[in-house]
């Protein structure tokens, strides 16, 4: 069983990812993670965290123990993690089957929820995150109709 670790807020980021990132190695790593999440045939499990995850491992801002993207960046990303985890009513440190968690996100997160859940994120203004949630909802909610 393959387990991918994701911070709470990365559960949402993966849906809007379109090849942009902090460095070429970050983008390559993110592409691999996103491919597994978007592939319906990939039976990956997701461990939800509020600390470094598989996405962070290739980030040029990863310090020894905290995000060093800028002053206040670590508490900022941890706050986003917490808001997403609470919104989804899942447990920090919990491990979930990918399909179950994607359906839960599709049911419980609206694109405009990102204004609060991801407040202060520099990627939010790009619009790709909300579009990614729209696509996720279309994919999963269509299959739940009658």
VMD Tcl script that builds the backbone (N, CA, C; Angstrom):
set m [mol new atoms 438]
animate dup $m
set s [atomselect $m all]
$s set {name element resname resid chain x y z} {
  {N N UNK 1 A 0.854 -1.171 0.000}
  {CA C UNK 1 A 0.000 0.000 0.000}
  {C C UNK 1 A 0.903 1.240 0.000}
  {N N UNK 2 A 0.697 2.103 -0.985}
  {CA C UNK 2 A 1.476 3.334 -1.083}
  {C C UNK 2 A 0.809 4.420 -0.246}
  {N N UNK 3 A 1.597 5.077 0.605}
  {CA C UNK 3 A 1.092 6.185 1.414}
  {C C UNK 3 A 1.835 7.457 1.012}
  {N N UNK 4 A 1.077 8.477 0.655}
  {CA C UNK 4 A 1.626 9.796 0.362}
  {C C UNK 4 A 1.244 10.702 1.520}
  {N N UNK 5 A 2.196 11.478 2.005}
  {CA C UNK 5 A 1.890 12.415 3.078}
  {C C UNK 5 A 1.559 13.769 2.471}
  {N N UNK 6 A 0.483 14.383 2.964}
  {CA C UNK 6 A 0.081 15.709 2.507}
  {C C UNK 6 A -0.317 16.578 3.685}
  {N N UNK 7 A 0.166 17.811 3.679}
  {CA C UNK 7 A -0.298 18.800 4.649}
  {C C UNK 7 A -1.766 19.048 4.359}
  {N N UNK 8 A -2.488 19.527 5.360}
  {CA C UNK 8 A -3.899 19.827 5.173}
  {C C UNK 8 A -4.168 20.704 3.968}
  {N N UNK 9 A -3.427 21.811 3.829}
  {CA C UNK 9 A -3.718 22.710 2.714}
  {C C UNK 9 A -3.295 22.128 1.370}
  {N N UNK 10 A -2.333 21.220 1.347}
  {CA C UNK 10 A -1.942 20.588 0.090}
  {C C UNK 10 A -3.032 19.672 -0.458}
  {N N UNK 11 A -3.964 19.245 0.411}
  {CA C UNK 11 A -5.112 18.472 -0.070}
  {C C UNK 11 A -5.911 19.274 -1.100}
  {N N UNK 12 A -5.863 20.596 -0.993}
  {CA C UNK 12 A -6.568 21.466 -1.930}
  {C C UNK 12 A -5.649 21.904 -3.072}
  {N N UNK 13 A -4.396 22.178 -2.763}
  {CA C UNK 13 A -3.443 22.660 -3.781}
  {C C UNK 13 A -3.303 21.701 -4.959}
  {N N UNK 14 A -3.306 20.421 -4.679}
  {CA C UNK 14 A -3.051 19.440 -5.737}
  {C C UNK 14 A -4.069 19.522 -6.875}
  {N N UNK 15 A -5.254 20.023 -6.595}
  {CA C UNK 15 A -6.296 20.085 -7.625}
  {C C UNK 15 A -6.093 21.254 -8.579}
  {N N UNK 16 A -5.420 22.284 -8.125}
  {CA C UNK 16 A -5.191 23.446 -8.967}
  {C C UNK 16 A -3.822 23.481 -9.620}
  {N N UNK 17 A -2.968 22.532 -9.260}
  {CA C UNK 17 A -1.594 22.544 -9.781}
  {C C UNK 17 A -1.582 22.461 -11.301}
  {N N UNK 18 A -0.818 23.381 -11.916}
  {CA C UNK 18 A -0.692 23.411 -13.372}
  {C C UNK 18 A 0.749 23.630 -13.808}
  {N N UNK 19 A 1.681 23.111 -13.052}
  {CA C UNK 19 A 3.077 23.173 -13.454}
  {C C UNK 19 A 3.851 24.374 -12.953}
  {N N UNK 20 A 3.218 25.199 -12.135}
  {CA C UNK 20 A 3.935 26.342 -11.568}
  {C C UNK 20 A 4.494 25.933 -10.206}
  {N N UNK 21 A 5.581 26.586 -9.804}
  {CA C UNK 21 A 6.140 26.236 -8.511}
  {C C UNK 21 A 7.333 27.078 -8.155}
  {N N UNK 22 A 7.994 26.691 -7.094}
  {CA C UNK 22 A 9.095 27.461 -6.526}
  {C C UNK 22 A 10.440 27.169 -7.178}
  {N N UNK 23 A 10.560 26.004 -7.812}
  {CA C UNK 23 A 11.810 25.607 -8.453}
  {C C UNK 23 A 11.515 24.426 -9.374}
  {N N UNK 24 A 12.414 24.129 -10.316}
  {CA C UNK 24 A 12.191 22.966 -11.187}
  {C C UNK 24 A 12.047 21.656 -10.411}
  {N N UNK 25 A 12.831 21.461 -9.367}
  {CA C UNK 25 A 12.718 20.209 -8.602}
  {C C UNK 25 A 11.398 20.154 -7.837}
  {N N UNK 26 A 10.939 21.297 -7.351}
  {CA C UNK 26 A 9.637 21.340 -6.679}
  {C C UNK 26 A 8.531 20.953 -7.668}
  {N N UNK 27 A 8.561 21.535 -8.860}
  {CA C UNK 27 A 7.543 21.257 -9.874}
  {C C UNK 27 A 7.547 19.774 -10.249}
  {N N UNK 28 A 8.728 19.205 -10.464}
  {CA C UNK 28 A 8.822 17.783 -10.832}
  {C C UNK 28 A 8.243 16.894 -9.737}
  {N N UNK 29 A 8.568 17.198 -8.492}
  {CA C UNK 29 A 8.047 16.422 -7.364}
  {C C UNK 29 A 6.524 16.556 -7.280}
  {N N UNK 30 A 6.038 17.773 -7.406}
  {CA C UNK 30 A 4.600 18.020 -7.327}
  {C C UNK 30 A 3.872 17.307 -8.464}
  {N N UNK 31 A 4.456 17.307 -9.666}
  {CA C UNK 31 A 3.832 16.618 -10.801}
  {C C UNK 31 A 3.630 15.138 -10.511}
  {N N UNK 32 A 4.608 14.508 -9.879}
  {CA C UNK 32 A 4.505 13.081 -9.536}
  {C C UNK 32 A 3.379 12.851 -8.535}
  {N N UNK 33 A 3.300 13.688 -7.523}
  {CA C UNK 33 A 2.257 13.552 -6.496}
  {C C UNK 33 A 0.882 13.792 -7.104}
  {N N UNK 34 A 0.762 14.849 -7.880}
  {CA C UNK 34 A -0.520 15.201 -8.502}
  {C C UNK 34 A -0.969 14.107 -9.464}
  {N N UNK 35 A -0.037 13.527 -10.205}
  {CA C UNK 35 A -0.374 12.456 -11.145}
  {C C UNK 35 A -1.032 11.288 -10.402}
  {N N UNK 36 A -0.467 10.903 -9.265}
  {CA C UNK 36 A -1.050 9.811 -8.478}
  {C C UNK 36 A -2.446 10.169 -7.977}
  {N N UNK 37 A -2.630 11.404 -7.556}
  {CA C UNK 37 A -3.921 11.811 -7.010}
  {C C UNK 37 A -4.975 11.912 -8.108}
  {N N UNK 38 A -4.593 12.388 -9.265}
  {CA C UNK 38 A -5.558 12.547 -10.362}
  {C C UNK 38 A -5.840 11.254 -11.114}
  {N N UNK 39 A -4.994 10.253 -10.962}
  {CA C UNK 39 A -5.157 8.981 -11.666}
  {C C UNK 39 A -6.151 8.099 -10.916}
  {N N UNK 40 A -7.337 7.862 -11.502}
  {CA C UNK 40 A -8.342 7.047 -10.811}
  {C C UNK 40 A -7.872 5.609 -10.544}
  {N N UNK 41 A -6.919 5.133 -11.310}
  {CA C UNK 41 A -6.433 3.761 -11.131}
  {C C UNK 41 A -5.380 3.643 -10.033}
  {N N UNK 42 A -4.848 4.761 -9.570}
  {CA C UNK 42 A -3.807 4.738 -8.537}
  {C C UNK 42 A -4.455 4.659 -7.158}
  {N N UNK 43 A -4.219 3.548 -6.478}
  {CA C UNK 43 A -4.827 3.306 -5.166}
  {C C UNK 43 A -3.878 3.746 -4.058}
  {N N UNK 44 A -3.695 5.055 -3.947}
  {CA C UNK 44 A -2.793 5.602 -2.939}
  {C C UNK 44 A -3.590 5.983 -1.694}
  {N N UNK 45 A -2.935 5.903 -0.553}
  {CA C UNK 45 A -3.509 6.363 0.705}
  {C C UNK 45 A -2.839 7.684 1.049}
  {N N UNK 46 A -3.570 8.567 1.715}
  {CA C UNK 46 A -3.049 9.884 2.067}
  {C C UNK 46 A -3.019 10.062 3.577}
  {N N UNK 47 A -1.828 10.349 4.088}
  {CA C UNK 47 A -1.681 10.680 5.503}
  {C C UNK 47 A -1.697 12.205 5.609}
  {N N UNK 48 A -2.604 12.738 6.404}
  {CA C UNK 48 A -2.793 14.184 6.514}
  {C C UNK 48 A -1.974 14.726 7.678}
  {N N UNK 49 A -1.196 15.774 7.402}
  {CA C UNK 49 A -0.282 16.339 8.396}
  {C C UNK 49 A -0.437 17.849 8.541}
  {N N UNK 50 A 0.223 18.361 9.565}
  {CA C UNK 50 A 0.370 19.812 9.741}
  {C C UNK 50 A 1.860 20.154 9.836}
  {N N UNK 51 A 2.662 19.346 9.215}
  {CA C UNK 51 A 4.099 19.580 9.166}
  {C C UNK 51 A 4.587 19.114 7.804}
  {N N UNK 52 A 5.907 19.133 7.583}
  {CA C UNK 52 A 6.447 18.773 6.280}
  {C C UNK 52 A 5.830 17.481 5.757}
  {N N UNK 53 A 5.554 17.496 4.455}
  {CA C UNK 53 A 4.964 16.336 3.785}
  {C C UNK 53 A 5.783 16.022 2.539}
  {N N UNK 54 A 5.263 15.150 1.690}
  {CA C UNK 54 A 5.980 14.772 0.475}
  {C C UNK 54 A 6.146 15.946 -0.488}
  {N N UNK 55 A 5.209 16.881 -0.501}
  {CA C UNK 55 A 5.334 18.072 -1.342}
  {C C UNK 55 A 6.505 18.932 -0.856}
  {N N UNK 56 A 6.598 19.127 0.437}
  {CA C UNK 56 A 7.633 19.989 1.026}
  {C C UNK 56 A 9.046 19.469 0.789}
  {N N UNK 57 A 9.208 18.174 0.589}
  {CA C UNK 57 A 10.551 17.589 0.510}
  {C C UNK 57 A 11.395 18.209 -0.601}
  {N N UNK 58 A 10.787 18.716 -1.666}
  {CA C UNK 58 A 11.551 19.310 -2.772}
  {C C UNK 58 A 11.433 20.837 -2.799}
  {N N UNK 59 A 10.876 21.415 -1.757}
  {CA C UNK 59 A 10.677 22.865 -1.727}
  {C C UNK 59 A 11.979 23.573 -1.328}
  {N N UNK 60 A 12.369 24.592 -2.085}
  {CA C UNK 60 A 13.597 25.312 -1.726}
  {C C UNK 60 A 13.469 26.125 -0.432}
  {N N UNK 61 A 12.255 26.263 0.084}
  {CA C UNK 61 A 12.038 27.011 1.327}
  {C C UNK 61 A 11.999 26.112 2.561}
  {N N UNK 62 A 12.218 24.822 2.370}
  {CA C UNK 62 A 12.163 23.876 3.486}
  {C C UNK 62 A 13.401 24.033 4.349}
  {N N UNK 63 A 13.171 24.428 5.580}
  {CA C UNK 63 A 14.261 24.487 6.544}
  {C C UNK 63 A 14.410 23.136 7.228}
  {N N UNK 64 A 15.202 23.107 8.275}
  {CA C UNK 64 A 15.361 21.833 9.003}
  {C C UNK 64 A 14.061 21.387 9.635}
  {N N UNK 65 A 13.334 22.336 10.241}
  {CA C UNK 65 A 12.112 21.955 10.944}
  {C C UNK 65 A 10.905 22.816 10.587}
  {N N UNK 66 A 11.128 23.951 9.922}
  {CA C UNK 66 A 10.014 24.848 9.599}
  {C C UNK 66 A 10.162 25.428 8.192}
  {N N UNK 67 A 9.045 25.873 7.646}
  {CA C UNK 67 A 9.038 26.565 6.360}
  {C C UNK 67 A 9.754 27.899 6.523}
  {N N UNK 68 A 10.660 28.190 5.605}
  {CA C UNK 68 A 11.429 29.426 5.671}
  {C C UNK 68 A 11.200 30.312 4.444}
  {N N UNK 69 A 9.991 30.252 3.873}
  {CA C UNK 69 A 9.679 31.054 2.693}
  {C C UNK 69 A 9.748 32.547 3.001}
  {N N UNK 70 A 9.494 32.909 4.226}
  {CA C UNK 70 A 9.533 34.304 4.642}
  {C C UNK 70 A 9.135 34.399 6.098}
  {N N UNK 71 A 9.232 35.598 6.624}
  {CA C UNK 71 A 8.863 35.797 8.020}
  {C C UNK 71 A 7.393 35.442 8.214}
  {N N UNK 72 A 7.127 34.591 9.170}
  {CA C UNK 72 A 5.756 34.183 9.469}
  {C C UNK 72 A 5.202 33.104 8.558}
  {N N UNK 73 A 6.012 32.585 7.644}
  {CA C UNK 73 A 5.493 31.593 6.698}
  {C C UNK 73 A 5.111 30.274 7.375}
  {N N UNK 74 A 5.880 29.825 8.348}
  {CA C UNK 74 A 5.546 28.540 8.974}
  {C C UNK 74 A 4.221 28.608 9.738}
  {N N UNK 75 A 3.995 29.620 10.592}
  {CA C UNK 75 A 2.688 29.685 11.246}
  {C C UNK 75 A 1.542 29.879 10.238}
  {N N UNK 76 A 1.828 30.576 9.151}
  {CA C UNK 76 A 0.806 30.794 8.121}
  {C C UNK 76 A 0.375 29.476 7.477}
  {N N UNK 77 A 1.357 28.646 7.052}
  {CA C UNK 77 A 0.980 27.385 6.402}
  {C C UNK 77 A 0.344 26.423 7.407}
  {N N UNK 78 A 0.790 26.455 8.654}
  {CA C UNK 78 A 0.176 25.601 9.672}
  {C C UNK 78 A -1.275 26.026 9.930}
  {N N UNK 79 A -1.530 27.324 9.893}
  {CA C UNK 79 A -2.900 27.814 10.079}
  {C C UNK 79 A -3.790 27.342 8.924}
  {N N UNK 80 A -3.266 27.402 7.705}
  {CA C UNK 80 A -4.043 26.896 6.562}
  {C C UNK 80 A -4.309 25.405 6.727}
  {N N UNK 81 A -3.284 24.650 7.127}
  {CA C UNK 81 A -3.459 23.208 7.358}
  {C C UNK 81 A -4.604 22.964 8.338}
  {N N UNK 82 A -4.571 23.669 9.449}
  {CA C UNK 82 A -5.586 23.489 10.483}
  {C C UNK 82 A -6.982 23.834 9.994}
  {N N UNK 83 A -7.106 24.930 9.242}
  {CA C UNK 83 A -8.428 25.310 8.727}
  {C C UNK 83 A -8.988 24.238 7.795}
  {N N UNK 84 A -8.152 23.696 6.930}
  {CA C UNK 84 A -8.618 22.660 5.990}
  {C C UNK 84 A -8.991 21.392 6.747}
  {N N UNK 85 A -8.161 20.965 7.673}
  {CA C UNK 85 A -8.432 19.750 8.448}
  {C C UNK 85 A -9.746 19.892 9.227}
  {N N UNK 86 A -9.943 21.045 9.857}
  {CA C UNK 86 A -11.198 21.271 10.593}
  {C C UNK 86 A -12.396 21.319 9.647}
  {N N UNK 87 A -12.245 21.992 8.523}
  {CA C UNK 87 A -13.342 22.114 7.558}
  {C C UNK 87 A -13.780 20.737 7.053}
  {N N UNK 88 A -12.816 19.879 6.791}
  {CA C UNK 88 A -13.122 18.533 6.281}
  {C C UNK 88 A -13.521 17.559 7.389}
  {N N UNK 89 A -13.350 17.998 8.637}
  {CA C UNK 89 A -13.643 17.154 9.799}
  {C C UNK 89 A -12.902 15.817 9.719}
  {N N UNK 90 A -11.601 15.937 9.489}
  {CA C UNK 90 A -10.731 14.766 9.473}
  {C C UNK 90 A -9.694 14.956 10.573}
  {N N UNK 91 A -8.884 13.944 10.799}
  {CA C UNK 91 A -7.918 14.002 11.885}
  {C C UNK 91 A -6.510 14.271 11.385}
  {N N UNK 92 A -5.828 15.152 12.102}
  {CA C UNK 92 A -4.405 15.363 11.853}
  {C C UNK 92 A -3.705 14.048 12.143}
  {N N UNK 93 A -2.884 13.601 11.208}
  {CA C UNK 93 A -2.187 12.321 11.369}
  {C C UNK 93 A -2.998 11.142 10.863}
  {N N UNK 94 A -4.235 11.396 10.449}
  {CA C UNK 94 A -5.081 10.324 9.933}
  {C C UNK 94 A -4.636 9.891 8.542}
  {N N UNK 95 A -4.855 8.622 8.239}
  {CA C UNK 95 A -4.536 8.082 6.919}
  {C C UNK 95 A -5.838 7.645 6.268}
  {N N UNK 96 A -6.051 8.129 5.039}
  {CA C UNK 96 A -7.326 7.935 4.348}
  {C C UNK 96 A -7.087 7.438 2.928}
  {N N UNK 97 A -7.985 6.584 2.469}
  {CA C UNK 97 A -7.938 6.150 1.075}
  {C C UNK 97 A -8.184 7.378 0.200}
  {N N UNK 98 A -7.384 7.529 -0.840}
  {CA C UNK 98 A -7.455 8.700 -1.710}
  {C C UNK 98 A -8.865 8.951 -2.208}
  {N N UNK 99 A -9.530 7.964 -2.745}
  {CA C UNK 99 A -10.861 8.173 -3.331}
  {C C UNK 99 A -11.860 8.676 -2.292}
  {N N UNK 100 A -11.791 8.143 -1.084}
  {CA C UNK 100 A -12.697 8.597 -0.027}
  {C C UNK 100 A -12.458 10.067 0.276}
  {N N UNK 101 A -11.192 10.439 0.390}
  {CA C UNK 101 A -10.855 11.818 0.726}
  {C C UNK 101 A -11.191 12.778 -0.417}
  {N N UNK 102 A -10.980 12.371 -1.660}
  {CA C UNK 102 A -11.319 13.240 -2.798}
  {C C UNK 102 A -12.836 13.469 -2.866}
  {N N UNK 103 A -13.619 12.434 -2.620}
  {CA C UNK 103 A -15.076 12.593 -2.602}
  {C C UNK 103 A -15.506 13.520 -1.473}
  {N N UNK 104 A -14.851 13.408 -0.346}
  {CA C UNK 104 A -15.164 14.266 0.800}
  {C C UNK 104 A -14.856 15.732 0.473}
  {N N UNK 105 A -13.712 15.975 -0.138}
  {CA C UNK 105 A -13.366 17.338 -0.537}
  {C C UNK 105 A -14.387 17.865 -1.542}
  {N N UNK 106 A -14.750 17.037 -2.511}
  {CA C UNK 106 A -15.729 17.447 -3.526}
  {C C UNK 106 A -17.070 17.824 -2.889}
  {N N UNK 107 A -17.474 17.088 -1.868}
  {CA C UNK 107 A -18.751 17.368 -1.190}
  {C C UNK 107 A -18.670 18.566 -0.261}
  {N N UNK 108 A -17.544 18.747 0.394}
  {CA C UNK 108 A -17.474 19.704 1.504}
  {C C UNK 108 A -16.798 21.033 1.192}
  {N N UNK 109 A -16.135 21.136 0.051}
  {CA C UNK 109 A -15.404 22.366 -0.271}
  {C C UNK 109 A -15.982 22.988 -1.544}
  {N N UNK 110 A -16.367 24.238 -1.416}
  {CA C UNK 110 A -16.799 25.037 -2.560}
  {C C UNK 110 A -15.623 25.910 -2.995}
  {N N UNK 111 A -15.533 26.246 -4.272}
  {CA C UNK 111 A -14.414 27.097 -4.709}
  {C C UNK 111 A -14.247 28.360 -3.869}
  {N N UNK 112 A -15.337 29.018 -3.519}
  {CA C UNK 112 A -15.223 30.249 -2.729}
  {C C UNK 112 A -14.796 30.009 -1.281}
  {N N UNK 113 A -14.873 28.766 -0.797}
  {CA C UNK 113 A -14.367 28.450 0.546}
  {C C UNK 113 A -12.866 28.702 0.631}
  {N N UNK 114 A -12.180 28.643 -0.506}
  {CA C UNK 114 A -10.738 28.840 -0.510}
  {C C UNK 114 A -10.357 30.248 -0.072}
  {N N UNK 115 A -11.256 31.214 -0.235}
  {CA C UNK 115 A -10.960 32.574 0.222}
  {C C UNK 115 A -10.667 32.597 1.715}
  {N N UNK 116 A -11.357 31.759 2.465}
  {CA C UNK 116 A -11.113 31.671 3.905}
  {C C UNK 116 A -10.076 30.604 4.235}
  {N N UNK 117 A -10.234 29.407 3.661}
  {CA C UNK 117 A -9.331 28.302 3.986}
  {C C UNK 117 A -7.887 28.613 3.612}
  {N N UNK 118 A -7.695 29.326 2.518}
  {CA C UNK 118 A -6.362 29.596 1.995}
  {C C UNK 118 A -5.999 31.080 2.079}
  {N N UNK 119 A -6.642 31.799 2.980}
  {CA C UNK 119 A -6.413 33.239 3.122}
  {C C UNK 119 A -4.926 33.543 3.257}
  {N N UNK 120 A -4.455 34.480 2.454}
  {CA C UNK 120 A -3.068 34.888 2.514}
  {C C UNK 120 A -2.131 34.089 1.628}
  {N N UNK 121 A -2.630 33.068 0.943}
  {CA C UNK 121 A -1.785 32.260 0.063}
  {C C UNK 121 A -1.536 33.022 -1.240}
  {N N UNK 122 A -0.288 33.090 -1.636}
  {CA C UNK 122 A 0.074 33.829 -2.848}
  {C C UNK 122 A -0.463 33.172 -4.119}
  {N N UNK 123 A -0.767 31.885 -4.068}
  {CA C UNK 123 A -1.262 31.177 -5.257}
  {C C UNK 123 A -2.751 31.403 -5.478}
  {N N UNK 124 A -3.467 31.811 -4.459}
  {CA C UNK 124 A -4.919 31.964 -4.555}
  {C C UNK 124 A -5.317 32.945 -5.657}
  {N N UNK 125 A -4.572 34.023 -5.812}
  {CA C UNK 125 A -4.896 35.044 -6.816}
  {C C UNK 125 A -4.763 34.534 -8.249}
  {N N UNK 126 A -4.048 33.435 -8.445}
  {CA C UNK 126 A -3.883 32.879 -9.791}
  {C C UNK 126 A -5.195 32.302 -10.339}
  {N N UNK 127 A -6.104 31.941 -9.443}
  {CA C UNK 127 A -7.389 31.382 -9.859}
  {C C UNK 127 A -7.370 29.892 -10.166}
  {N N UNK 128 A -6.191 29.292 -10.214}
  {CA C UNK 128 A -6.101 27.881 -10.585}
  {C C UNK 128 A -6.637 26.959 -9.492}
  {N N UNK 129 A -6.539 27.397 -8.251}
  {CA C UNK 129 A -6.993 26.549 -7.141}
  {C C UNK 129 A -8.510 26.402 -7.154}
  {N N UNK 130 A -9.213 27.514 -7.330}
  {CA C UNK 130 A -10.681 27.449 -7.389}
  {C C UNK 130 A -11.131 26.649 -8.598}
  {N N UNK 131 A -10.437 26.810 -9.714}
  {CA C UNK 131 A -10.782 26.037 -10.911}
  {C C UNK 131 A -10.543 24.552 -10.664}
  {N N UNK 132 A -9.480 24.226 -9.960}
  {CA C UNK 132 A -9.201 22.828 -9.635}
  {C C UNK 132 A -10.287 22.216 -8.768}
  {N N UNK 133 A -10.813 22.973 -7.808}
  {CA C UNK 133 A -11.905 22.480 -6.961}
  {C C UNK 133 A -13.171 22.314 -7.801}
  {N N UNK 134 A -13.428 23.240 -8.722}
  {CA C UNK 134 A -14.591 23.095 -9.623}
  {C C UNK 134 A -14.505 21.793 -10.424}
  {N N UNK 135 A -13.329 21.506 -10.953}
  {CA C UNK 135 A -13.137 20.277 -11.741}
  {C C UNK 135 A -13.303 19.033 -10.867}
  {N N UNK 136 A -12.770 19.082 -9.656}
  {CA C UNK 136 A -12.914 17.956 -8.732}
  {C C UNK 136 A -14.388 17.710 -8.434}
  {N N UNK 137 A -15.115 18.771 -8.158}
  {CA C UNK 137 A -16.543 18.650 -7.862}
  {C C UNK 137 A -17.291 18.082 -9.063}
  {N N UNK 138 A -16.971 18.555 -10.248}
  {CA C UNK 138 A -17.636 18.062 -11.455}
  {C C UNK 138 A -17.375 16.566 -11.631}
  {N N UNK 139 A -16.157 16.153 -11.376}
  {CA C UNK 139 A -15.794 14.735 -11.541}
  {C C UNK 139 A -16.520 13.841 -10.539}
  {N N UNK 140 A -16.489 14.219 -9.267}
  {CA C UNK 140 A -17.048 13.354 -8.234}
  {C C UNK 140 A -18.534 13.531 -8.030}
  {N N UNK 141 A -19.024 14.736 -8.163}
  {CA C UNK 141 A -20.451 14.966 -7.910}
  {C C UNK 141 A -21.309 14.418 -9.042}
  {N N UNK 142 A -20.788 14.424 -10.264}
  {CA C UNK 142 A -21.536 13.863 -11.395}
  {C C UNK 142 A -21.772 12.377 -11.204}
  {N N UNK 143 A -20.798 11.681 -10.618}
  {CA C UNK 143 A -20.941 10.235 -10.420}
  {C C UNK 143 A -21.897 9.894 -9.280}
  {N N UNK 144 A -22.252 10.899 -8.453}
  {CA C UNK 144 A -23.166 10.640 -7.341}
  {C C UNK 144 A -24.623 10.934 -7.701}
  {N N UNK 145 A -24.857 11.452 -8.910}
  {CA C UNK 145 A -26.236 11.729 -9.340}
  {C C UNK 145 A -26.946 10.411 -9.608}
  {N N UNK 146 A -28.156 10.341 -9.159}
  {CA C UNK 146 A -29.010 9.163 -9.291}
  {C C UNK 146 A -28.213 8.007 -9.652}
}
mol reanalyze $m
mol bondsrecalc $m
mol representation Tube
mol addrep $m
